[in-house]
Amino acid sequence: MISLDDENGTKISSFSIVPSEFVEDMEYSWKGRVKRIHIEEEFEEVERAAEALFLVVSLQKS
């Protein structure tokens, strides 16, 4: 389950309204530790939560 191979194909999340430094701080240290294929549902849940956060933040900025 732990990723011993470097998964260069994985990317850091990106949302225009969320500073990239924040996302990097939250994701970078965990990137590549566990292969995505083993926790696909969790990855999808995190992506949905990130999108929801983006929507809320963007509405607050409007």
CHARMM internal coordinates of N, CA and C (Angstrom, degrees):
IC EDIT
DIST 1 N 1 CA 1.4426
DIST 1 CA 1 C 1.5280
ANGL 1 N 1 CA 1 C 111.21
DIST 1 C 2 N 1.3140
ANGL 1 CA 1 C 2 N 118.10
DIHE 1 N 1 CA 1 C 2 N -38.02
DIST 2 N 2 CA 1.4603
ANGL 1 C 2 N 2 CA 120.70
DIHE 1 CA 1 C 2 N 2 CA 177.17
DIST 2 CA 2 C 1.5197
ANGL 2 N 2 CA 2 C 108.14
DIHE 1 C 2 N 2 CA 2 C -71.19
DIST 2 C 3 N 1.2896
ANGL 2 CA 2 C 3 N 115.98
DIHE 2 N 2 CA 2 C 3 N 138.03
DIST 3 N 3 CA 1.4556
ANGL 2 C 3 N 3 CA 120.83
DIHE 2 CA 2 C 3 N 3 CA -178.10
DIST 3 CA 3 C 1.5196
ANGL 3 N 3 CA 3 C 110.26
DIHE 2 C 3 N 3 CA 3 C -83.81
DIST 3 C 4 N 1.3022
ANGL 3 CA 3 C 4 N 116.35
DIHE 3 N 3 CA 3 C 4 N 110.39
DIST 4 N 4 CA 1.4593
ANGL 3 C 4 N 4 CA 120.58
DIHE 3 CA 3 C 4 N 4 CA 175.22
DIST 4 CA 4 C 1.5172
ANGL 4 N 4 CA 4 C 110.36
DIHE 3 C 4 N 4 CA 4 C -89.71
DIST 4 C 5 N 1.3047
ANGL 4 CA 4 C 5 N 116.05
DIHE 4 N 4 CA 4 C 5 N -23.55
DIST 5 N 5 CA 1.4609
ANGL 4 C 5 N 5 CA 120.92
DIHE 4 CA 4 C 5 N 5 CA 176.55
DIST 5 CA 5 C 1.5117
ANGL 5 N 5 CA 5 C 108.38
DIHE 4 C 5 N 5 CA 5 C -88.52
DIST 5 C 6 N 1.3153
ANGL 5 CA 5 C 6 N 116.09
DIHE 5 N 5 CA 5 C 6 N 146.12
DIST 6 N 6 CA 1.4590
ANGL 5 C 6 N 6 CA 120.11
DIHE 5 CA 5 C 6 N 6 CA 176.40
DIST 6 CA 6 C 1.5197
ANGL 6 N 6 CA 6 C 107.98
DIHE 5 C 6 N 6 CA 6 C -75.11
DIST 6 C 7 N 1.3202
ANGL 6 CA 6 C 7 N 116.65
DIHE 6 N 6 CA 6 C 7 N 117.95
DIST 7 N 7 CA 1.4589
ANGL 6 C 7 N 7 CA 120.73
DIHE 6 CA 6 C 7 N 7 CA 179.11
DIST 7 CA 7 C 1.5208
ANGL 7 N 7 CA 7 C 108.60
DIHE 6 C 7 N 7 CA 7 C -90.48
DIST 7 C 8 N 1.3210
ANGL 7 CA 7 C 8 N 115.93
DIHE 7 N 7 CA 7 C 8 N 78.66
DIST 8 N 8 CA 1.4609
ANGL 7 C 8 N 8 CA 120.72
DIHE 7 CA 7 C 8 N 8 CA -177.68
DIST 8 CA 8 C 1.5137
ANGL 8 N 8 CA 8 C 112.38
DIHE 7 C 8 N 8 CA 8 C -63.56
DIST 8 C 9 N 1.3224
ANGL 8 CA 8 C 9 N 116.93
DIHE 8 N 8 CA 8 C 9 N -19.27
DIST 9 N 9 CA 1.4520
ANGL 8 C 9 N 9 CA 120.01
DIHE 8 CA 8 C 9 N 9 CA -179.22
DIST 9 CA 9 C 1.5121
ANGL 9 N 9 CA 9 C 113.99
DIHE 8 C 9 N 9 CA 9 C -74.68
DIST 9 C 10 N 1.3280
ANGL 9 CA 9 C 10 N 117.43
DIHE 9 N 9 CA 9 C 10 N -14.34
DIST 10 N 10 CA 1.4576
ANGL 9 C 10 N 10 CA 118.92
DIHE 9 CA 9 C 10 N 10 CA -179.88
DIST 10 CA 10 C 1.5108
ANGL 10 N 10 CA 10 C 109.22
DIHE 9 C 10 N 10 CA 10 C -77.19
DIST 10 C 11 N 1.3054
ANGL 10 CA 10 C 11 N 115.54
DIHE 10 N 10 CA 10 C 11 N 144.51
DIST 11 N 11 CA 1.4593
ANGL 10 C 11 N 11 CA 119.28
DIHE 10 CA 10 C 11 N 11 CA -177.57
DIST 11 CA 11 C 1.5159
ANGL 11 N 11 CA 11 C 110.26
DIHE 10 C 11 N 11 CA 11 C -122.77
DIST 11 C 12 N 1.3022
ANGL 11 CA 11 C 12 N 114.32
DIHE 11 N 11 CA 11 C 12 N 157.48
DIST 12 N 12 CA 1.4561
ANGL 11 C 12 N 12 CA 121.39
DIHE 11 CA 11 C 12 N 12 CA 175.77
DIST 12 CA 12 C 1.5260
ANGL 12 N 12 CA 12 C 107.28
DIHE 11 C 12 N 12 CA 12 C -79.89
DIST 12 C 13 N 1.3263
ANGL 12 CA 12 C 13 N 117.51
DIHE 12 N 12 CA 12 C 13 N 140.16
DIST 13 N 13 CA 1.4605
ANGL 12 C 13 N 13 CA 121.28
DIHE 12 CA 12 C 13 N 13 CA 177.97
DIST 13 CA 13 C 1.5180
ANGL 13 N 13 CA 13 C 110.29
DIHE 12 C 13 N 13 CA 13 C -59.17
DIST 13 C 14 N 1.3206
ANGL 13 CA 13 C 14 N 115.84
DIHE 13 N 13 CA 13 C 14 N 153.49
DIST 14 N 14 CA 1.4576
ANGL 13 C 14 N 14 CA 119.35
DIHE 13 CA 13 C 14 N 14 CA -178.74
DIST 14 CA 14 C 1.5200
ANGL 14 N 14 CA 14 C 110.01
DIHE 13 C 14 N 14 CA 14 C -146.39
DIST 14 C 15 N 1.3242
ANGL 14 CA 14 C 15 N 115.01
DIHE 14 N 14 CA 14 C 15 N 126.08
DIST 15 N 15 CA 1.4528
ANGL 14 C 15 N 15 CA 121.61
DIHE 14 CA 14 C 15 N 15 CA 174.90
DIST 15 CA 15 C 1.5148
ANGL 15 N 15 CA 15 C 106.99
DIHE 14 C 15 N 15 CA 15 C -137.10
DIST 15 C 16 N 1.3231
ANGL 15 CA 15 C 16 N 117.39
DIHE 15 N 15 CA 15 C 16 N 134.16
DIST 16 N 16 CA 1.4634
ANGL 15 C 16 N 16 CA 121.36
DIHE 15 CA 15 C 16 N 16 CA -172.78
DIST 16 CA 16 C 1.5219
ANGL 16 N 16 CA 16 C 113.73
DIHE 15 C 16 N 16 CA 16 C -58.61
DIST 16 C 17 N 1.3112
ANGL 16 CA 16 C 17 N 118.10
DIHE 16 N 16 CA 16 C 17 N -32.35
DIST 17 N 17 CA 1.4637
ANGL 16 C 17 N 17 CA 120.28
DIHE 16 CA 16 C 17 N 17 CA -174.63
DIST 17 CA 17 C 1.5335
ANGL 17 N 17 CA 17 C 112.87
DIHE 16 C 17 N 17 CA 17 C -90.87
DIST 17 C 18 N 1.3365
ANGL 17 CA 17 C 18 N 117.30
DIHE 17 N 17 CA 17 C 18 N -14.62
DIST 18 N 18 CA 1.4612
ANGL 17 C 18 N 18 CA 121.53
DIHE 17 CA 17 C 18 N 18 CA 179.80
DIST 18 CA 18 C 1.5307
ANGL 18 N 18 CA 18 C 108.09
DIHE 17 C 18 N 18 CA 18 C -97.26
DIST 18 C 19 N 1.3261
ANGL 18 CA 18 C 19 N 117.46
DIHE 18 N 18 CA 18 C 19 N 124.14
DIST 19 N 19 CA 1.4739
ANGL 18 C 19 N 19 CA 119.56
DIHE 18 CA 18 C 19 N 19 CA -178.92
DIST 19 CA 19 C 1.5273
ANGL 19 N 19 CA 19 C 111.88
DIHE 18 C 19 N 19 CA 19 C -57.23
DIST 19 C 20 N 1.3169
ANGL 19 CA 19 C 20 N 116.46
DIHE 19 N 19 CA 19 C 20 N 133.82
DIST 20 N 20 CA 1.4634
ANGL 19 C 20 N 20 CA 120.62
DIHE 19 CA 19 C 20 N 20 CA -178.00
DIST 20 CA 20 C 1.5244
ANGL 20 N 20 CA 20 C 111.83
DIHE 19 C 20 N 20 CA 20 C -60.48
DIST 20 C 21 N 1.3392
ANGL 20 CA 20 C 21 N 117.64
DIHE 20 N 20 CA 20 C 21 N -30.99
DIST 21 N 21 CA 1.4624
ANGL 20 C 21 N 21 CA 120.56
DIHE 20 CA 20 C 21 N 21 CA 178.91
DIST 21 CA 21 C 1.5320
ANGL 21 N 21 CA 21 C 110.90
DIHE 20 C 21 N 21 CA 21 C -62.23
DIST 21 C 22 N 1.3304
ANGL 21 CA 21 C 22 N 116.58
DIHE 21 N 21 CA 21 C 22 N -38.61
DIST 22 N 22 CA 1.4629
ANGL 21 C 22 N 22 CA 120.89
DIHE 21 CA 21 C 22 N 22 CA 178.70
DIST 22 CA 22 C 1.5259
ANGL 22 N 22 CA 22 C 110.17
DIHE 21 C 22 N 22 CA 22 C -63.18
DIST 22 C 23 N 1.3189
ANGL 22 CA 22 C 23 N 115.93
DIHE 22 N 22 CA 22 C 23 N -48.10
DIST 23 N 23 CA 1.4623
ANGL 22 C 23 N 23 CA 120.45
DIHE 22 CA 22 C 23 N 23 CA -178.08
DIST 23 CA 23 C 1.5246
ANGL 23 N 23 CA 23 C 109.94
DIHE 22 C 23 N 23 CA 23 C -63.79
DIST 23 C 24 N 1.3283
ANGL 23 CA 23 C 24 N 117.07
DIHE 23 N 23 CA 23 C 24 N -44.06
DIST 24 N 24 CA 1.4631
ANGL 23 C 24 N 24 CA 120.05
DIHE 23 CA 23 C 24 N 24 CA 179.50
DIST 24 CA 24 C 1.5250
ANGL 24 N 24 CA 24 C 110.94
DIHE 23 C 24 N 24 CA 24 C -60.53
DIST 24 C 25 N 1.3417
ANGL 24 CA 24 C 25 N 117.00
DIHE 24 N 24 CA 24 C 25 N -43.23
DIST 25 N 25 CA 1.4658
ANGL 24 C 25 N 25 CA 120.42
DIHE 24 CA 24 C 25 N 25 CA 178.94
DIST 25 CA 25 C 1.5231
ANGL 25 N 25 CA 25 C 111.31
DIHE 24 C 25 N 25 CA 25 C -60.52
DIST 25 C 26 N 1.3278
ANGL 25 CA 25 C 26 N 116.95
DIHE 25 N 25 CA 25 C 26 N -37.51
DIST 26 N 26 CA 1.4619
ANGL 25 C 26 N 26 CA 120.86
DIHE 25 CA 25 C 26 N 26 CA -176.93
DIST 26 CA 26 C 1.5301
ANGL 26 N 26 CA 26 C 112.49
DIHE 25 C 26 N 26 CA 26 C -79.77
DIST 26 C 27 N 1.3220
ANGL 26 CA 26 C 27 N 118.04
DIHE 26 N 26 CA 26 C 27 N -31.06
DIST 27 N 27 CA 1.4616
ANGL 26 C 27 N 27 CA 120.97
DIHE 26 CA 26 C 27 N 27 CA -172.52
DIST 27 CA 27 C 1.5226
ANGL 27 N 27 CA 27 C 115.22
DIHE 26 C 27 N 27 CA 27 C -106.34
DIST 27 C 28 N 1.3143
ANGL 27 CA 27 C 28 N 117.26
DIHE 27 N 27 CA 27 C 28 N -34.68
DIST 28 N 28 CA 1.4639
ANGL 27 C 28 N 28 CA 119.98
DIHE 27 CA 27 C 28 N 28 CA -167.19
DIST 28 CA 28 C 1.5267
ANGL 28 N 28 CA 28 C 113.61
DIHE 27 C 28 N 28 CA 28 C -57.70
DIST 28 C 29 N 1.3294
ANGL 28 CA 28 C 29 N 117.48
DIHE 28 N 28 CA 28 C 29 N -44.41
DIST 29 N 29 CA 1.4672
ANGL 28 C 29 N 29 CA 118.97
DIHE 28 CA 28 C 29 N 29 CA -176.63
DIST 29 CA 29 C 1.5325
ANGL 29 N 29 CA 29 C 112.28
DIHE 28 C 29 N 29 CA 29 C -66.60
DIST 29 C 30 N 1.3311
ANGL 29 CA 29 C 30 N 117.26
DIHE 29 N 29 CA 29 C 30 N -19.35
DIST 30 N 30 CA 1.4637
ANGL 29 C 30 N 30 CA 121.03
DIHE 29 CA 29 C 30 N 30 CA -179.55
DIST 30 CA 30 C 1.5178
ANGL 30 N 30 CA 30 C 112.79
DIHE 29 C 30 N 30 CA 30 C -97.72
DIST 30 C 31 N 1.3191
ANGL 30 CA 30 C 31 N 116.74
DIHE 30 N 30 CA 30 C 31 N -14.60
DIST 31 N 31 CA 1.4655
ANGL 30 C 31 N 31 CA 120.74
DIHE 30 CA 30 C 31 N 31 CA -176.09
DIST 31 CA 31 C 1.5313
ANGL 31 N 31 CA 31 C 110.78
DIHE 30 C 31 N 31 CA 31 C -58.80
DIST 31 C 32 N 1.3145
ANGL 31 CA 31 C 32 N 115.81
DIHE 31 N 31 CA 31 C 32 N 127.60
DIST 32 N 32 CA 1.4532
ANGL 31 C 32 N 32 CA 121.50
DIHE 31 CA 31 C 32 N 32 CA 175.92
DIST 32 CA 32 C 1.5194
ANGL 32 N 32 CA 32 C 115.45
DIHE 31 C 32 N 32 CA 32 C 83.49
DIST 32 C 33 N 1.3217
ANGL 32 CA 32 C 33 N 118.82
DIHE 32 N 32 CA 32 C 33 N 0.55
DIST 33 N 33 CA 1.4683
ANGL 32 C 33 N 33 CA 119.75
DIHE 32 CA 32 C 33 N 33 CA -179.34
DIST 33 CA 33 C 1.5242
ANGL 33 N 33 CA 33 C 112.06
DIHE 32 C 33 N 33 CA 33 C -75.46
DIST 33 C 34 N 1.3036
ANGL 33 CA 33 C 34 N 116.62
DIHE 33 N 33 CA 33 C 34 N -37.27
DIST 34 N 34 CA 1.4595
ANGL 33 C 34 N 34 CA 121.33
DIHE 33 CA 33 C 34 N 34 CA 179.48
DIST 34 CA 34 C 1.5197
ANGL 34 N 34 CA 34 C 107.39
DIHE 33 C 34 N 34 CA 34 C -129.12
DIST 34 C 35 N 1.3122
ANGL 34 CA 34 C 35 N 116.04
DIHE 34 N 34 CA 34 C 35 N 132.30
DIST 35 N 35 CA 1.4633
ANGL 34 C 35 N 35 CA 119.24
DIHE 34 CA 34 C 35 N 35 CA 179.73
DIST 35 CA 35 C 1.5206
ANGL 35 N 35 CA 35 C 110.10
DIHE 34 C 35 N 35 CA 35 C -67.96
DIST 35 C 36 N 1.3045
ANGL 35 CA 35 C 36 N 114.71
DIHE 35 N 35 CA 35 C 36 N 136.54
DIST 36 N 36 CA 1.4575
ANGL 35 C 36 N 36 CA 121.46
DIHE 35 CA 35 C 36 N 36 CA -176.82
DIST 36 CA 36 C 1.5262
ANGL 36 N 36 CA 36 C 112.28
DIHE 35 C 36 N 36 CA 36 C -57.48
DIST 36 C 37 N 1.2986
ANGL 36 CA 36 C 37 N 118.02
DIHE 36 N 36 CA 36 C 37 N -35.60
DIST 37 N 37 CA 1.4695
ANGL 36 C 37 N 37 CA 120.21
DIHE 36 CA 36 C 37 N 37 CA -176.85
DIST 37 CA 37 C 1.5236
ANGL 37 N 37 CA 37 C 112.17
DIHE 36 C 37 N 37 CA 37 C -60.09
DIST 37 C 38 N 1.3248
ANGL 37 CA 37 C 38 N 117.89
DIHE 37 N 37 CA 37 C 38 N -22.07
DIST 38 N 38 CA 1.4611
ANGL 37 C 38 N 38 CA 121.19
DIHE 37 CA 37 C 38 N 38 CA -178.66
DIST 38 CA 38 C 1.5210
ANGL 38 N 38 CA 38 C 113.04
DIHE 37 C 38 N 38 CA 38 C -86.34
DIST 38 C 39 N 1.3215
ANGL 38 CA 38 C 39 N 116.92
DIHE 38 N 38 CA 38 C 39 N -19.20
DIST 39 N 39 CA 1.4719
ANGL 38 C 39 N 39 CA 120.04
DIHE 38 CA 38 C 39 N 39 CA -177.48
DIST 39 CA 39 C 1.5314
ANGL 39 N 39 CA 39 C 110.68
DIHE 38 C 39 N 39 CA 39 C -137.00
DIST 39 C 40 N 1.3106
ANGL 39 CA 39 C 40 N 115.95
DIHE 39 N 39 CA 39 C 40 N 44.52
DIST 40 N 40 CA 1.4672
ANGL 39 C 40 N 40 CA 121.32
DIHE 39 CA 39 C 40 N 40 CA -176.41
DIST 40 CA 40 C 1.5301
ANGL 40 N 40 CA 40 C 112.21
DIHE 39 C 40 N 40 CA 40 C -57.45
DIST 40 C 41 N 1.3232
ANGL 40 CA 40 C 41 N 117.79
DIHE 40 N 40 CA 40 C 41 N -43.32
DIST 41 N 41 CA 1.4723
ANGL 40 C 41 N 41 CA 120.31
DIHE 40 CA 40 C 41 N 41 CA -178.82
DIST 41 CA 41 C 1.5237
ANGL 41 N 41 CA 41 C 111.26
DIHE 40 C 41 N 41 CA 41 C -62.19
DIST 41 C 42 N 1.3139
ANGL 41 CA 41 C 42 N 116.32
DIHE 41 N 41 CA 41 C 42 N -40.07
DIST 42 N 42 CA 1.4626
ANGL 41 C 42 N 42 CA 120.39
DIHE 41 CA 41 C 42 N 42 CA 179.68
DIST 42 CA 42 C 1.5240
ANGL 42 N 42 CA 42 C 111.00
DIHE 41 C 42 N 42 CA 42 C -66.74
DIST 42 C 43 N 1.3392
ANGL 42 CA 42 C 43 N 116.81
DIHE 42 N 42 CA 42 C 43 N -40.80
DIST 43 N 43 CA 1.4605
ANGL 42 C 43 N 43 CA 120.22
DIHE 42 CA 42 C 43 N 43 CA 176.54
DIST 43 CA 43 C 1.5239
ANGL 43 N 43 CA 43 C 110.53
DIHE 42 C 43 N 43 CA 43 C -59.60
DIST 43 C 44 N 1.3271
ANGL 43 CA 43 C 44 N 116.61
DIHE 43 N 43 CA 43 C 44 N -44.21
DIST 44 N 44 CA 1.4583
ANGL 43 C 44 N 44 CA 120.34
DIHE 43 CA 43 C 44 N 44 CA -179.78
DIST 44 CA 44 C 1.5257
ANGL 44 N 44 CA 44 C 111.19
DIHE 43 C 44 N 44 CA 44 C -64.05
DIST 44 C 45 N 1.3343
ANGL 44 CA 44 C 45 N 117.00
DIHE 44 N 44 CA 44 C 45 N -39.33
DIST 45 N 45 CA 1.4617
ANGL 44 C 45 N 45 CA 120.92
DIHE 44 CA 44 C 45 N 45 CA 178.43
DIST 45 CA 45 C 1.5310
ANGL 45 N 45 CA 45 C 110.95
DIHE 44 C 45 N 45 CA 45 C -64.01
DIST 45 C 46 N 1.3148
ANGL 45 CA 45 C 46 N 116.43
DIHE 45 N 45 CA 45 C 46 N -42.14
DIST 46 N 46 CA 1.4712
ANGL 45 C 46 N 46 CA 120.36
DIHE 45 CA 45 C 46 N 46 CA 178.29
DIST 46 CA 46 C 1.5235
ANGL 46 N 46 CA 46 C 110.30
DIHE 45 C 46 N 46 CA 46 C -64.76
DIST 46 C 47 N 1.3264
ANGL 46 CA 46 C 47 N 117.54
DIHE 46 N 46 CA 46 C 47 N -40.94
DIST 47 N 47 CA 1.4663
ANGL 46 C 47 N 47 CA 120.42
DIHE 46 CA 46 C 47 N 47 CA 178.53
DIST 47 CA 47 C 1.5238
ANGL 47 N 47 CA 47 C 111.01
DIHE 46 C 47 N 47 CA 47 C -63.03
DIST 47 C 48 N 1.3353
ANGL 47 CA 47 C 48 N 117.55
DIHE 47 N 47 CA 47 C 48 N -40.79
DIST 48 N 48 CA 1.4682
ANGL 47 C 48 N 48 CA 120.54
DIHE 47 CA 47 C 48 N 48 CA 177.57
DIST 48 CA 48 C 1.5301
ANGL 48 N 48 CA 48 C 110.42
DIHE 47 C 48 N 48 CA 48 C -64.42
DIST 48 C 49 N 1.3228
ANGL 48 CA 48 C 49 N 116.80
DIHE 48 N 48 CA 48 C 49 N -41.48
DIST 49 N 49 CA 1.4695
ANGL 48 C 49 N 49 CA 120.54
DIHE 48 CA 48 C 49 N 49 CA 178.80
DIST 49 CA 49 C 1.5267
ANGL 49 N 49 CA 49 C 110.91
DIHE 48 C 49 N 49 CA 49 C -64.75
DIST 49 C 50 N 1.3168
ANGL 49 CA 49 C 50 N 117.29
DIHE 49 N 49 CA 49 C 50 N -39.53
DIST 50 N 50 CA 1.4671
ANGL 49 C 50 N 50 CA 120.91
DIHE 49 CA 49 C 50 N 50 CA 178.39
DIST 50 CA 50 C 1.5259
ANGL 50 N 50 CA 50 C 110.55
DIHE 49 C 50 N 50 CA 50 C -64.82
DIST 50 C 51 N 1.3156
ANGL 50 CA 50 C 51 N 116.99
DIHE 50 N 50 CA 50 C 51 N -40.28
DIST 51 N 51 CA 1.4654
ANGL 50 C 51 N 51 CA 120.28
DIHE 50 CA 50 C 51 N 51 CA 177.70
DIST 51 CA 51 C 1.5244
ANGL 51 N 51 CA 51 C 110.81
DIHE 50 C 51 N 51 CA 51 C -65.35
DIST 51 C 52 N 1.3333
ANGL 51 CA 51 C 52 N 117.03
DIHE 51 N 51 CA 51 C 52 N -40.74
DIST 52 N 52 CA 1.4674
ANGL 51 C 52 N 52 CA 120.70
DIHE 51 CA 51 C 52 N 52 CA 178.22
DIST 52 CA 52 C 1.5223
ANGL 52 N 52 CA 52 C 110.45
DIHE 51 C 52 N 52 CA 52 C -63.94
DIST 52 C 53 N 1.3220
ANGL 52 CA 52 C 53 N 117.26
DIHE 52 N 52 CA 52 C 53 N -42.49
DIST 53 N 53 CA 1.4628
ANGL 52 C 53 N 53 CA 121.37
DIHE 52 CA 52 C 53 N 53 CA 177.26
DIST 53 CA 53 C 1.5232
ANGL 53 N 53 CA 53 C 110.51
DIHE 52 C 53 N 53 CA 53 C -61.32
DIST 53 C 54 N 1.3155
ANGL 53 CA 53 C 54 N 116.29
DIHE 53 N 53 CA 53 C 54 N -43.44
DIST 54 N 54 CA 1.4619
ANGL 53 C 54 N 54 CA 121.03
DIHE 53 CA 53 C 54 N 54 CA 177.78
DIST 54 CA 54 C 1.5269
ANGL 54 N 54 CA 54 C 110.86
DIHE 53 C 54 N 54 CA 54 C -58.49
DIST 54 C 55 N 1.3325
ANGL 54 CA 54 C 55 N 116.93
DIHE 54 N 54 CA 54 C 55 N -44.98
DIST 55 N 55 CA 1.4638
ANGL 54 C 55 N 55 CA 120.32
DIHE 54 CA 54 C 55 N 55 CA -179.42
DIST 55 CA 55 C 1.5212
ANGL 55 N 55 CA 55 C 111.61
DIHE 54 C 55 N 55 CA 55 C -63.17
DIST 55 C 56 N 1.3192
ANGL 55 CA 55 C 56 N 117.05
DIHE 55 N 55 CA 55 C 56 N -43.84
DIST 56 N 56 CA 1.4669
ANGL 55 C 56 N 56 CA 120.66
DIHE 55 CA 55 C 56 N 56 CA 179.80
DIST 56 CA 56 C 1.5211
ANGL 56 N 56 CA 56 C 110.71
DIHE 55 C 56 N 56 CA 56 C -63.80
DIST 56 C 57 N 1.3147
ANGL 56 CA 56 C 57 N 116.85
DIHE 56 N 56 CA 56 C 57 N -45.44
DIST 57 N 57 CA 1.4688
ANGL 56 C 57 N 57 CA 120.54
DIHE 56 CA 56 C 57 N 57 CA -179.61
DIST 57 CA 57 C 1.5202
ANGL 57 N 57 CA 57 C 110.45
DIHE 56 C 57 N 57 CA 57 C -64.48
DIST 57 C 58 N 1.3255
ANGL 57 CA 57 C 58 N 117.13
DIHE 57 N 57 CA 57 C 58 N -41.09
DIST 58 N 58 CA 1.4664
ANGL 57 C 58 N 58 CA 119.34
DIHE 57 CA 57 C 58 N 58 CA -178.92
DIST 58 CA 58 C 1.5220
ANGL 58 N 58 CA 58 C 111.24
DIHE 57 C 58 N 58 CA 58 C -68.04
DIST 58 C 59 N 1.3397
ANGL 58 CA 58 C 59 N 118.30
DIHE 58 N 58 CA 58 C 59 N -33.04
DIST 59 N 59 CA 1.4651
ANGL 58 C 59 N 59 CA 120.86
DIHE 58 CA 58 C 59 N 59 CA 176.84
DIST 59 CA 59 C 1.5239
ANGL 59 N 59 CA 59 C 110.69
DIHE 58 C 59 N 59 CA 59 C -68.50
DIST 59 C 60 N 1.3286
ANGL 59 CA 59 C 60 N 116.75
DIHE 59 N 59 CA 59 C 60 N -36.35
DIST 60 N 60 CA 1.4612
ANGL 59 C 60 N 60 CA 121.32
DIHE 59 CA 59 C 60 N 60 CA 178.83
DIST 60 CA 60 C 1.5262
ANGL 60 N 60 CA 60 C 111.18
DIHE 59 C 60 N 60 CA 60 C -67.01
DIST 60 C 61 N 1.3255
ANGL 60 CA 60 C 61 N 117.02
DIHE 60 N 60 CA 60 C 61 N -30.74
DIST 61 N 61 CA 1.4662
ANGL 60 C 61 N 61 CA 121.70
DIHE 60 CA 60 C 61 N 61 CA -179.54
DIST 61 CA 61 C 1.5216
ANGL 61 N 61 CA 61 C 111.77
DIHE 60 C 61 N 61 CA 61 C -77.15
DIST 61 C 62 N 1.3364
ANGL 61 CA 61 C 62 N 117.11
DIHE 61 N 61 CA 61 C 62 N -20.70
DIST 62 N 62 CA 1.4780
ANGL 61 C 62 N 62 CA 121.36
DIHE 61 CA 61 C 62 N 62 CA -175.94
DIST 62 CA 62 C 1.5053
ANGL 62 N 62 CA 62 C 111.67
DIHE 61 C 62 N 62 CA 62 C -74.10
END
COOR INIT
IC SEED 1 N 1 CA 1 C
IC BUILD
